[in-house]
Amino acid sequence: MTQPQPVPEPVPEPVPQRPGGRETEPPRYEPAPAVGKLLLVVLLFVAAAVVVVLGGVYFA
């Protein structure tokens, strides 16, 4: 009886380079949030903290 032949693993294709050879380009990051959006997040956090504190005082 013959041994079953192992299935050869496929060879991965090389990753294509970006056009222009920009492999040394620094990574691009998201811009910082706008001041209004940042203020909204801070106010939302403060409002949630006030609700938690008032809830603790009320149920204590």
N, C-alpha and C positions, 0 to 999 in steps of 0.2 A: 504494500500500500504506500502511496506517495504522500509526502507531507504537503499541506497546502502552502502555496507561496505567499509570503507576506505582501500586503498591498503597499507599494512605495508611497511615501508621503509626498504631496505636491510641493514643488519648489516655489517659495513665495517670489512674486515678481518684485523687482526693485522699485522703491518709492520714487516717483518722478520728481525731478527738481523743479523749483519755481522758475518761471521764465525770467531770464536776466541774471540768474545765479545770485539771488539775494539771501543766501543762507546765513550770512553774517549780520543781517539787518536786526536791530534790537526789537524785542517784542512790543506790540502795540497794546496799550492798556485802555480801559474805558475812561472817559473823561470824568472828572469829579462831579458829584451831584450839584445841581444848582442851589444857590443859597436858599431860595424859597422852599425847595423840596427838603433840604436839610433842616430848616426851621420847622417844617411841618412834622418831620419825624421826631424831632426833639420835643415839640409840644405834645405830640401823641404819647410819647414816653412819660412825660411829666403828668399828663392827665391820667394815664393808667396808674401811675404811682399814687396820685392823690386818691383815686377810687379805691385802691387797695388799702391805703391808710385809713380812709374814712370808713370803709367796710370793717376793718379791724376794730376801730373805736366803737362803731355801732353794735357789733356782735359781741363785744367784750363786756 
